[in-house]
């Protein structure tokens, strides 16, 4: 009892009688079967166009009718169906993989606690997760729409922003020697650190691929401070517990006009940021000429021009080393020393009290 095998997960998440084949679903919703097939398969599902299996319910019909209204109302451009469905499917797949673990965790706990009706409890967990993701989505949609409506309609696909990559140094070599649980802890720690610094600094994460994160910020000064903060020492107790050091990072950033497409960014600015990341030494941040000019008057930040080099796709790349200025760095080091001294004093006092007891 309480194990996933004891429950009809499909019926729990997709209730209702299976009454329609894929073609009947399209007919009931009033949408062309080929249009539905294109959307369905692009979203990451199997092609059921010629399958006679009764796999769909009235809820499926209602959703596909909504899709049909978006088509007929011109909200969804038919030329954009594939990339839009792919973006939605990929995002929902990742979300579902994470949430499936939460459902399983609930079921395991329910089994240990002897819960009599784990299905009802799982349904409540799923409802709360659905409410949570809907609210977070509306928050993100609000921010994204506000950014978009401030642009002229002719510029809706492009914007000037800072784009950066943060890459873990030596990840491939390090990951070979880690157990799966240890690797999971490392990746989770990396992702948590990236999210805390990037979102906390006024930027947003475009995407992450294992050992690398792509991020952006409208304000280049915000992006600069994000990158510098990423390179600052930080405590990682979860890694200390398994005796793993957080890897050094390489960060590269460029500033300019980019193409925005379904949550991703494209263009020479993105490519240049990637090239700078590859060229950066561990623990450093490299930026391009445009970025350097954009933050020239920003207090507390300094740049150092480095030798130009050739990179794939570019005749010449002129990198600049981004760093705090001397006064800011000295103040930060003094503050860190004070914090370390205070921590040492507190630890000594705690040890003394333990000896007295």
N, C-alpha and C positions, 0 to 999 in steps of 0.2 A: 504494500500500500504506500502511495506517495511517490513511487518510482514512475518515471516518464513512460515506461513500458505498460503501466497499468491504465494509462489514460489515452483517450482518443484525441490526440493533440490537434489533428486536422479539424475535427468537429468542434473542438473548444475554440479555435481561432476563426474558423469559417463555418459558422452554424447555418443550418437550413438544408432543405432537401435538394440533392443533386438532380436537377430536372432537365438541364440543357447541355447539348454538345457545343463545341466552339462555334460552329456555323449557326446553330439555333440561338446562341448568345448574341451573335452579331445581328441576326434578324430581329430578335426581341428588342434590342437596343437601337435598331434603326441605323446601323453603321455598316459600311461595306466590309465584307469579311477580309479582304486583302489589306485594307487600312488597319483593321483590328489586329491582323496577324503581324503586320509590320511593327505596330506599337508593342504588342505582346512579346514578341521575340526580342525586340531591342531592349525591353525592360529586363531580359535575362531568363525568360521562361521558354519551355519547350514548345515547338510548333505543333499545335493541336488542330490545325485547320482541317485535316482529313481524318481526324480521330472521331469515332462514333461514341466514345465514352461520355456518359452523362456526368460531367465534372463541375458544372456551374449552377449557382443558386440565384434566387431573386436579388440578393445583395449584389452579385456580380453584374446582373442586368442593370441595376440602378447606377452602379459606378461607370459602366460602359456608356450608359445614356449621358452621364455627366461629361465623359470624354467626347461623345458625339456633339454635345452642345458647344464645347470648347472649339471643336473643329468648325462647326457651322457658323459660330459667332466670330470666326477669324482670330480668336485668341491664340490658338495653336496653329502656327504656320506649317503646312504639310511638308515643306522642305526641311523643317526643323524637328520632325517627329523622331527620327532615329537618334540624333545626339541628345535630344531632350529626354527621351525614354531611357537611353543608356545612362545618362547622369542620374536620373531618378532611381533606376534599378540598382546601380552601383552603390549609391548612397544608402538605399534601403537595405541592400544585402549586408553591408557592413554593420548597419544598425541592428538588423535582425540577428546576425551572428553574436553580437555582444549581448543582446537582450535574451537570446535563447539560453545563455549561461545563467542569467538571472532567474529565469523560470526554473531551470534545472536546480539551481541553488535552493529555491523555495521548496521544490518537491523533495529534495534530499532532507531539508530541515523538517518538512511536514512528516516525512516517514519516521524520522528519529523521535519526533514529538507525538507520534501516534494520532495525527489529525485524521478524523473520520471521513471528511469530504475534501480531499486535496484539490479536486477539480474546481470547486467553488473558490477556494483560496487562490489557485492559480489564475482563475478568471479575474479576480480582483487585482492581482499583481499586474496582469496584462492591461486591464483598463487604466490603471494608474500610469503605467509606462506610456500608453497611448496618449493620455492627457498631457503628460510631461513633454513628450516629443512634439505634440501639436503646439504647446505653448512656446517651447524653445524655437520651433520653426517660425511661428508668427513673429517672435522677437527678431530673428535673423532676417525674415522677409521685410520687416519694418526698416531695419538698418540698410539693407541692400536697396530697397525701393527709394529710400530717402537719398542715397548716393546717386541713384540712377536718374531720378526726376530733376536733379539739379543740373543735369547736362542737357545741352541742346539735342533735339531728336536726331540730328545728323551725326552727333557724336556719341550716341547711346551705346555703341559697341566699343568705344575706346575711352581711355582715361589716362591721365598722367599720375603715376604713382611710383613708389619705391618697391622693388621686388627683390627678395633675398632668399638664399638657401642656407640652411644650417646642416652640416654633415658631420656625423660621428667619425672621428679618426680611428682607423684600425678596427672597425666593427667586424669585418669579415674574419680577420684572424682571431679576434676575441670571441666571436660567437661560436667558432669551431670547438673551443674548449669548455663551453658551458652546457650544463644540463638544460633541458627544456624549461624547467621551473625557473632556473636562474636567468635564462634568456628572456623569459616572459617578464621577470622583474626588471631587467635592464631596459627593455623596450617600453614598458609601462612608465618607468621613471623618466626616461627620455621624453616621452610624449607629454607627461604631466608637467615637466619643466618647460617644454616648448609652449604649451598652452598657457601656463601661468604668466610667463614673461611676455609672450607675444600679444595675447589678448589684454593682459594687464597694462601693456605699454601703448595701447591704442591701435594695434594692428590686427590682422586676422590670418589664420592658417588657410592656405589654398589647398594643400594636400600633403600627405606624408607617405613615404615609401620606405618602411623599415628603418633604415639608419639615417634618413634625410627628411627634412621638412622644408616645404616651400611656403613662404609667407609674404605678405604685402602690407603696406600702410600708405594712406593718402599723403601724410605729412612726412617728408624725408627726415626731419629732425626726430620724429617719433621712431622711425625705422632705425636711425643711427643709435638711439639710446637703447632700443630693443636689442640690437646686435651686440652692443657693448655689455649690456646686462647679461646676455647669454654667456659671455666669456668670463664673467666674474665667478670666483669660487663660491660654492654653495654646499650646504650640508645635505647628504643623502643617506639617512639612517637605514633605509630599506636595503641599500647596496652595502653599507658597512656590515649589516647583519650577515651577509653571505660573502663578505670579504672581496667585493668587486669595486674597483674605482670607476667613477664616472668618466667616460672617455673625453678627451679634448675635442673641441669642435673647430671646424673650418667654417667661416661665414663669408659669403660674397654677396654684394648688393649692387644694383644699378637703378637709375632713375630715368623715367621718360614715359613716352606714350606706349600703352599696351592694348592688345585686343582682349576684351572680356567675352568669354564664351562658355556658358553653362557652368559657371563656378570656377573655370580654369582661366589662365592667362597665357597669352601667346605673343610672340614678336621678338625683335632683336634685343630688347631690354631684358627679357627673360633669359634668352640665350647667353647674353653677356654676363648676367648675374651667375649663371651656372659655370661659365668659364672662369670667372673670378674665384668662385668657391673652390674649384679644382686647383687653382694656383695658390690659394692661401696656405700659409704655414699653420700648423696646429696652434690653436689658441689665439688666432688673429682674425681681423676683419678687413677685407679688401673691398673698395668701392670704385666706381668709375668716375670719369671727369664730370659728367652732369650732376652726379650725386654730390661730388666735392663742392661744386659751385653752389648747389642748392643749400648747403649747410655752412657756407663760408662764414656767416655772421652768427652762428649758433654758439652761445656761451658754453664753456666747459668742455668743448670738443676740439680736437686737433687732428690734422691730417698730415701725412708725409708722402710726397710724391716718390714713386718707385719707377724703376726702369721699365720701359715699354717692351712688350713681347708679342709674338705672333701666336694666334690661337685659331683653332678650327672655325671657319666661318667669318673670321675677322682679319683684316690686313694687319692691324696693330691694336693691342689692348694696352691702355695706359692706366695701370692700377695705382690706387692711393691707399695707404695704410690708415685705417680709422682708429683713433684712440682718444682717451681722455687727455685734456691738457695737464701740464705739470701740477698746477695748483689744485685742480680737482682730484687728480690721482693721489697727491700727498694727503689731502683731506680725507679721502676714502681710506687710505692706509692707516692714518691715525685713528680713525673711527673703528676700523677693524681691530687694531691693536688694543684699544680700550675695551671693546667687546670681549676679546680673547682674555684679557686680564681679569675682567669682571667674572667671566665664566670660570676661570681657574680659581679665583678667590672663592666663588660659590662652591666649587667642588671641594676645595680644601676645607671649608667650613663644614660641609656635609660629612666629610671623612672624619673630622675632629669630633663631631657630635656622635658619629657611629662608634668611635673608640670609647667615648665617655659612657655610652650605654653598655 
